């Protein structure tokens, strides 16, 4: 049996330091048939030049003229990967660090099951290496939330079983060629956030398995002192807008009503807690802006169909 070709895709945007560390860890990858592509999303500085000088012909660079969003940046990389004959695509956030053998078990599991469409591994916190960042995703169709198993827990092996989950984080996501060709790629309306949950739901509804493979492990940054900064402003806007795009797209009428009521009831506490944690008191403004953005997007979409 031939060894599947894996195309690993990173999206970089004004963050060359993290990208360099991720790419250096990928140089130690022991999987025998892989390539790495970096999609630069219109970085302002010298990111592309520095990456080209540091990695030369080891990394394929795709340059976008502006920031097209994470979802579209990934799609550009994935289309290129399919054109280059990839059997599987692996999406990695550029602020991750991998273990040398992070691909082996996942590919072994994928080859045993032809219905596996999407898979992801155990993600730990870079700043606290024994703390879980992601142990599989759940969708609560009553509230519209997407809780992460094990997030913030010390890893004592409590999420070490391979099994189907509702969603896999695009921070570390393997996608089969079949899924990309039959189900499609990321919905670019999400821009940043929820694109992974949406793709997993679409894949599962088309008969593909979404699998958590804990033997494949990486570390992800953002749990330490920088977490407050990463949560402020636009990330809250896109997370909120994405949530309602997702609910509108996938929920039945009762689920839709239930999730909106839950949001309205919990909004005051959420806004207070979020503002207190991030020390930024503009959370209600960004949330309101996001809801208006969702409604505007929905209205424009319907108007184009008329």
C-alpha positions as CSV (number, residue, x, y, z in Angstrom):
1,X,0.0,0.0,0.0
2,X,1.4,3.4,-0.9
3,X,2.0,5.9,1.9
4,X,-0.7,8.7,1.8
5,X,0.5,12.1,0.9
6,X,-0.2,14.7,3.6
7,X,-0.3,18.4,3.0
8,X,0.2,20.4,6.2
9,X,-1.2,24.0,5.9
10,X,-0.6,27.0,8.2
11,X,-2.1,30.4,7.9
12,X,0.2,33.3,8.9
13,X,-0.9,36.8,9.6
14,X,1.6,39.2,11.2
15,X,2.9,36.4,13.4
16,X,6.2,35.2,11.9
17,X,7.7,34.4,15.3
18,X,5.1,31.7,16.1
19,X,5.1,30.4,12.5
20,X,8.9,29.9,12.6
21,X,8.7,27.9,15.9
22,X,5.9,25.8,14.4
23,X,7.8,25.2,11.2
24,X,10.9,24.3,13.1
25,X,9.0,21.6,15.0
26,X,7.6,20.3,11.7
27,X,11.1,19.8,10.4
28,X,11.4,17.0,13.0
29,X,8.3,15.2,11.7
30,X,8.9,11.5,11.2
31,X,6.1,10.8,8.8
32,X,7.7,9.9,5.4
33,X,5.4,11.6,2.9
34,X,4.4,15.2,3.7
35,X,4.7,18.7,2.5
36,X,4.2,22.0,4.3
37,X,2.4,25.1,2.9
38,X,2.2,28.5,4.6
39,X,-0.6,30.8,3.4
40,X,0.4,34.4,4.3
41,X,-2.8,36.4,4.8
42,X,-1.5,39.8,3.7
43,X,1.0,40.4,6.6
44,X,2.1,44.0,6.9
45,X,5.8,43.4,7.7
46,X,8.6,41.2,6.5
47,X,6.9,37.9,7.3
48,X,7.1,36.4,3.8
49,X,10.7,37.4,3.3
50,X,11.8,36.1,6.6
51,X,9.9,32.8,6.1
52,X,11.5,32.4,2.6
53,X,14.9,33.1,3.9
54,X,14.6,30.8,6.9
55,X,12.9,27.8,5.1
56,X,13.8,28.2,1.5
57,X,12.4,25.4,-0.6
58,X,11.4,23.3,2.4
59,X,8.1,25.2,2.6
60,X,5.6,26.2,-0.1
61,X,4.6,29.9,0.3
62,X,1.3,31.3,-0.9
63,X,0.9,35.1,-0.6
64,X,-2.5,36.8,-0.3
65,X,-2.6,40.5,-0.9
66,X,-4.8,41.1,2.2
67,X,-6.2,39.4,5.2
68,X,-9.0,37.2,3.7
69,X,-9.8,35.5,7.1
70,X,-8.8,32.2,8.5
71,X,-11.5,30.2,6.7
72,X,-10.7,31.5,3.2
73,X,-6.9,31.4,3.8
74,X,-7.3,27.7,4.7
75,X,-9.4,27.1,1.6
76,X,-6.8,28.6,-0.7
77,X,-4.2,26.3,0.8
78,X,-6.5,23.3,0.6
79,X,-7.4,23.8,-3.0
80,X,-3.7,24.1,-3.8
81,X,-3.1,20.8,-1.8
82,X,-5.7,18.9,-3.8
83,X,-4.2,20.2,-7.0
84,X,-0.9,18.8,-5.9
85,X,-2.3,15.4,-5.2
86,X,-2.7,15.4,-1.4
87,X,-4.6,12.4,0.0
88,X,-5.2,14.2,3.3
89,X,-4.9,17.8,4.5
90,X,-3.8,18.7,8.0
91,X,-4.6,22.2,9.2
92,X,-2.4,23.6,12.0
93,X,-2.6,26.9,13.7
94,X,0.7,28.6,13.3
95,X,1.0,29.1,17.1
96,X,1.3,25.4,17.7
97,X,4.3,23.1,18.2
98,X,4.1,19.4,17.2
99,X,5.7,16.2,18.4
100,X,7.8,14.4,15.7
101,X,5.3,11.5,15.5
102,X,2.1,13.6,15.6
103,X,0.9,12.2,12.3
104,X,1.6,8.5,12.5
105,X,-1.3,7.2,14.7
106,X,-3.8,9.5,13.0
107,X,-2.9,8.2,9.6
108,X,-2.9,4.6,10.9
109,X,-6.5,5.1,12.2
110,X,-7.6,6.8,9.0
111,X,-6.3,3.9,6.8
112,X,-8.3,1.4,8.9
113,X,-11.6,3.2,8.3
114,X,-12.6,4.5,4.8
115,X,-15.5,6.5,6.4
116,X,-13.2,8.6,8.5
117,X,-13.5,12.1,7.1
118,X,-12.2,14.4,9.8
119,X,-9.9,13.7,12.7
120,X,-8.0,15.6,15.4
121,X,-5.7,14.8,18.2
122,X,-5.2,15.8,21.8
123,X,-4.1,19.4,22.2
124,X,-2.2,20.6,25.3
125,X,-1.4,24.1,26.4
126,X,2.0,25.3,25.4
127,X,2.4,27.4,28.5
128,X,1.3,24.6,30.8
129,X,2.3,21.4,29.0
130,X,0.3,19.0,31.2
131,X,-3.0,21.0,30.9
132,X,-5.5,20.0,28.2
133,X,-6.5,22.6,25.6
134,X,-8.7,20.3,23.5
135,X,-9.9,16.8,24.1
136,X,-12.8,16.7,21.6
137,X,-15.7,19.0,20.9
138,X,-19.4,18.7,21.8
139,X,-22.4,20.5,20.3
140,X,-25.2,21.4,22.7
141,X,-28.2,21.9,20.4
142,X,-30.3,23.2,23.3
143,X,-28.0,26.2,24.1
144,X,-26.1,26.6,20.9
145,X,-22.8,26.3,22.7
146,X,-19.8,24.0,21.7
147,X,-18.0,22.9,24.9
148,X,-14.6,21.4,24.7
149,X,-13.9,18.2,26.7
150,X,-11.1,18.5,29.2
151,X,-10.3,22.2,28.6
152,X,-8.2,23.5,31.5
153,X,-7.9,20.0,33.2
154,X,-4.6,18.5,34.1
155,X,-4.1,15.6,31.7
156,X,-4.2,12.3,33.7
157,X,-5.3,10.2,30.8
158,X,-9.0,10.9,31.2
159,X,-9.4,11.5,27.4
160,X,-7.1,8.9,26.0
161,X,-9.7,6.8,24.1
162,X,-10.2,7.0,20.3
163,X,-13.8,7.9,19.6
164,X,-16.3,9.9,17.6
165,X,-17.0,13.5,18.7
166,X,-19.2,16.3,17.4
167,X,-16.4,18.5,16.2
168,X,-12.7,18.8,15.8
169,X,-10.8,22.1,16.2
170,X,-9.1,23.5,13.1
171,X,-6.2,24.3,15.3
172,X,-5.2,20.6,14.4
173,X,-7.5,19.0,12.0
174,X,-7.0,16.2,9.4
175,X,-9.4,16.2,6.5
176,X,-9.7,13.5,3.9
177,X,-9.6,14.3,0.2
178,X,-13.0,12.7,-0.1
179,X,-14.6,15.1,2.3
180,X,-13.2,18.2,0.6
181,X,-14.4,17.0,-2.8
182,X,-17.8,15.8,-1.8
183,X,-18.8,18.0,1.2
184,X,-16.8,21.0,0.4
185,X,-14.4,23.3,2.3
186,X,-14.8,25.9,5.0
187,X,-17.8,28.3,4.7
188,X,-16.0,31.5,4.3
189,X,-18.8,33.6,5.9
190,X,-17.3,32.5,9.3
191,X,-14.0,34.4,8.6
192,X,-12.5,33.3,11.9
193,X,-14.1,30.8,14.3
194,X,-16.9,28.2,13.9
195,X,-15.7,27.2,10.4
196,X,-14.4,23.9,11.9
197,X,-17.7,23.0,13.8
198,X,-19.7,23.7,10.6
199,X,-17.5,21.5,8.4
200,X,-17.6,18.7,11.0
201,X,-21.5,18.8,11.1
202,X,-21.6,18.8,7.3
203,X,-19.3,15.8,7.0
204,X,-21.1,13.8,9.7
205,X,-24.5,14.5,8.0
206,X,-23.0,13.1,4.8
207,X,-22.0,9.8,6.4
208,X,-18.4,10.5,7.4
209,X,-16.9,9.9,10.8
210,X,-15.5,12.7,12.9
211,X,-12.9,11.1,15.1
212,X,-10.7,12.1,18.1
213,X,-7.3,10.4,18.1
214,X,-5.6,11.3,21.4
215,X,-2.3,9.5,20.5
216,X,-1.6,12.4,18.0
217,X,-0.5,15.3,20.2
218,X,0.5,18.9,19.8
219,X,0.8,22.0,22.0
220,X,-1.1,25.3,21.4
221,X,-0.2,28.7,22.7
222,X,-2.6,31.2,24.2
223,X,-3.4,29.9,27.7
224,X,-0.9,32.1,29.6
225,X,-0.5,35.8,30.1
226,X,-1.4,36.5,26.5
227,X,-4.9,34.9,26.7
228,X,-6.6,38.2,27.7
229,X,-5.2,40.0,24.7
230,X,-6.2,37.2,22.4
231,X,-9.9,37.3,23.6
232,X,-10.3,41.1,23.2
233,X,-12.2,42.9,20.5
234,X,-12.6,41.3,17.1
235,X,-12.2,37.7,18.4
236,X,-15.4,38.2,20.4
237,X,-17.1,39.8,17.5
238,X,-16.3,36.9,15.1
239,X,-17.1,34.2,17.8
240,X,-20.5,35.7,18.4
241,X,-21.4,36.3,14.8
242,X,-20.2,32.8,13.9
243,X,-22.3,31.3,16.6
244,X,-25.5,32.7,15.1
245,X,-24.5,31.9,11.5
246,X,-24.0,28.3,12.7
247,X,-27.3,28.2,14.6
248,X,-29.2,29.6,11.6
249,X,-27.6,27.1,9.3
250,X,-27.9,23.9,11.3
251,X,-30.6,24.2,14.0
252,X,-34.2,23.2,13.7
253,X,-37.0,25.6,14.7
254,X,-37.2,24.5,18.3
255,X,-33.4,24.4,18.7
256,X,-33.1,27.8,17.1
257,X,-35.6,29.3,19.6
258,X,-34.1,27.5,22.6
259,X,-30.6,28.7,21.7
260,X,-31.6,32.3,21.3
261,X,-33.6,32.3,24.6
262,X,-30.5,30.8,26.3
263,X,-28.4,33.5,24.8
264,X,-30.7,36.3,25.9
265,X,-31.0,35.0,29.5
266,X,-27.3,34.4,29.9
267,X,-26.1,37.6,28.1
268,X,-25.8,39.8,31.2
269,X,-23.7,37.3,33.1
270,X,-21.6,36.4,30.1
271,X,-20.9,40.1,29.2
272,X,-19.9,40.8,32.8
273,X,-17.7,37.8,33.2
274,X,-16.0,38.3,29.8
275,X,-15.4,42.0,30.5
276,X,-14.0,41.2,34.0
277,X,-11.7,38.5,32.7
278,X,-10.3,40.5,29.8
279,X,-10.4,43.8,31.7
280,X,-12.1,45.3,28.7
281,X,-15.6,46.7,29.2
282,X,-16.6,46.9,25.6
283,X,-17.9,43.3,25.4
284,X,-21.6,44.3,25.1
285,X,-20.7,46.6,22.1
286,X,-18.8,43.9,20.3
287,X,-21.6,41.4,20.9
288,X,-24.3,43.8,19.7
289,X,-22.2,44.6,16.6
290,X,-21.8,40.9,15.9
291,X,-25.6,40.3,16.1
292,X,-26.1,43.2,13.7
293,X,-23.4,41.7,11.4
294,X,-25.2,38.3,11.4
295,X,-28.5,39.9,10.6
296,X,-27.1,42.0,7.8
297,X,-25.3,39.0,6.4
298,X,-28.6,37.0,6.5
299,X,-30.6,39.8,4.9
300,X,-28.1,40.2,2.1
301,X,-28.0,36.5,1.4
302,X,-31.8,36.3,1.2
303,X,-31.9,39.4,-1.0
304,X,-29.5,37.9,-3.5
305,X,-31.8,34.8,-3.8
306,X,-34.8,36.9,-4.8
